[in-house]
């Protein structure tokens, strides 16, 4: 059997692969050292979003790693959502070899499941972030993180003019908001959000530094808080506000047309490049969705006069973290080479997750799509064209935006061209009996299992025109992005933000420490030479003692680390296995089954002898027949008893294996906890005793000094002796070792069970001991750093107190000494906040980290 493992981490945007090594009884990473030309290790298969490449990945594994004639046992480590995609691929029946799919106990949470916790975490830590970092430094990061914890889903429609971007967006909205025309009609970047109310809409823009907000209700149109009128507001008043009995859609369309055409012969018409619209979405999936979508309509990228709008788009999306790129083309422009600007812009926009780019082929009804579906060869030709070659990931979707829009508005259009086109084409999408019947979604090119799912859903959609126009499949995938995919980028951006805050906090700590050191040096420079010499002596003594304490620490701690030595042997496991086996055998009545089996086999000979004697005695054919009948019956009974005994043996071995793993885990936890507690206590005692020793040494130096008066010496000695004792940050210590994190780490990963259902005891013992040593060393490093920092901070605070008292009679130097104390307190506060931020970050990391199901 060939064993292979896929490890997908959508948070880190990486996919890894492992192959089972029978020689080593372990999983071995697939890397270039063994496979120089391995396609599986290409960027396409290691950084893409796994569901989009699942089919190709499995095909590649079967082709390159599966041994002929053997079953492929394919393990998967990743999220449940991704596993369901892999399951759909593997159960398709498209492979010549049998594939047994195994969802590993090692898994990662779906992003959509942990996102509510991420939002809650943000609310909890927000006050701490505000206290810790200069807001000017993190304004953009904070806004991005706020967005990452929000529900807004930006959808950015890109493409050259004449591809029908405005029509396509109108179809998504369900009404004719954006005007239509053969020449470029979108002169600005439009940010279109779904209104919360069916009878409310608005337009917001800046005109020559004046904010203009136009509000539309079912009854009227009016400006909101307009400070003064101007030529643009006058025009809107005359042509839009005066429309008293028209629909919101007609008024919005008119307003957008006025804004687009306003002084368009001038180089700068005074209108800012970003226009914000709120409008009700009508019918369709996006209108019913719980997700607040924001659509971005942009000028054509090949329009030289509108090149600056790419920059405007980037600025408009600068605070967003999970944008969905939709690249619009037409059938005759899929191979266009004048899209270089758009390719580059997509690559430079961090706000858009390029892994999910959707290519939408608009005006597909004008293409030769009368055949039932694309052939495999035709799809390959399309994928080799310029746009798919650069951007293909989530899929290529064919659509007629006009037909899709008509499916939502019942064929009632404002634009005559729309109305005429819909009237001419509608019956081809509505009537399956029509010889020109069109189902554009059948031509979509996308990952195998996703296409199966989308095509199945489209075939069941009752609104045939909506489904057959291709719009249903597009909106379904947009909804899937919002509900499943975008959450991964939100969580990832949240993680990056916290790392950034911690780094900035460290910068503040470093700057404050630098200022403190400079102030100390300034005080020493201005002190009388004898007092300066005293402070130098105190500092030299302290540095020497600190160095000595640090050097002796590791040797001292070895007595506590010794608990991590190999305490788990194979013999120990075998003894426990034997003990558990005897116990389970007794519980499950194994000896009775064994005895019954022996009796069954023994009965065969006894009964055979008895029937032979009887046959000889009776000398009849019936007696001879009874011999064979009895033998067959006895043999079958013995065989059944043997099978029952063997099945029971397997059940017992499996139960013992489970008990043994539980025993190993519990022993591991108990042993490790004892070592941890011993190390914690030992380390605290070490630093406490040494700081007390240092306290006495410094008091002796002060007492023996002739620089100070007797009264000052006695006072300073009293301050040193009575100075607060060293304490340790318990909350920080607890953050080093968290039970919930520890629980899954002791699962030891996937263990191989022999065919007899016995555990590989040697591997179990080896893994136990390796994990014990590794975890103890990690804990030791954390304790050493935490306790040393606490001790050093205590020492520095004590020295500051001594310095302050030595310079107390100099007003200027006393002021600087108090400044040092203030700065030291700031360092303590910043360090404490940084520790808490690290705890929050660790909590977020754990949400996104691997877990093991027991």
Secondary structure, 3 states (H helix, E strand, C coil): CEEEEEEEECCCCEEEEEEEECCCCEEEECCCCCCCCCHHHCHHHHCCCHHHHHHHHHHHHHHHHCCCCCCEEEEEECCHHHHHHHHHHHCCCCCCCCEEEEECCEECCCHHHHHHHHHHHHHHHHHHHHHHCCHHHHHHHHHHHHHHCCCCEEEEEECCCCCCHHHHHHHHHCCCCCCCCCCCCCCCEEEEEECCCCCEEEEEEEECCEEEEEEEECCCEEECCCCCCCHHHHHHHHHHHCCCCCCHHHHHHHHHHHHHHCCCCCCCCCECCEEEEEECCCCHHHHHCCCCEEEEECCCCCCHHHCCHHHHHHHHCCCCCCEEEEEEEEHHHCCCCCCHHHHHHHHHCCCECHHHCEEEEECHHHCCCCCCCCCHHHHHHHHCCHHHHHHCCCEEEECCHHHHHHHHHCCCCCCHHHHHHHHHHHHHHHCCCCCCCCCHHHHCECCHHHHHHHHHHHHHCCCHHHHHCCHHHHHHHHHHHHHHHHHHHHHHHHHHHHHHHHHHHHHHHHHHHHHHHHHHHHHHHHCCHHHHHHHHHHHHHHHHHHHHHHHHHHHHHHHHHHHHCCCCCHHHHHHHHHHHHHHHHHHCCHHHHHHHHHHHHHHHHHHHHHHHHHHHHHCCHHHHHHHHHHHHHHHHHHHHHHHHHHHHHHHHHHHHHHHHHHHHHHHHHHHHHHHHHHHHHHHHHHHHHHHHHHHHHHHHHHHCCCCCCHHHHHHHHHHHHHCCCCCCCHHHHHHHCCHHHHHHHCCCCCCCECCCCCECHHHHHHHHHHHHHHHHHHHHHHHHHHHHHHHHHHHHHHHHHHHHHHCCCCHHHHHHHHHHHHHHHHHHHHHHHHHHHHHHHHHHHHHHCCEECC
